[in-house]
Amino acid sequence: MGFFLSLAFIIAVVITVYRRLTATEDATGQERVVNGIIMVVMVIALAGLIGIFIIS
């Protein structure tokens, strides 16, 4: 059950960050960089969780 809660959390964060990255409102360059870094980290975490699920 913890796996699925972690998966749901990561997907929620990825969706939120994606919406902020593609927003039409003006965002500062620093905010876009931070959101990009968060997106990369969450995608890596998602890939890791899927890998752990497949291996086990």
Secondary structure, DSSP 8 states (H G I E B T S, - for coil): -HHHHHHHHHHHHHHHHHHHHT-SS---HHHHHHHHHHHHHHHHHHHHHHHHHHH-
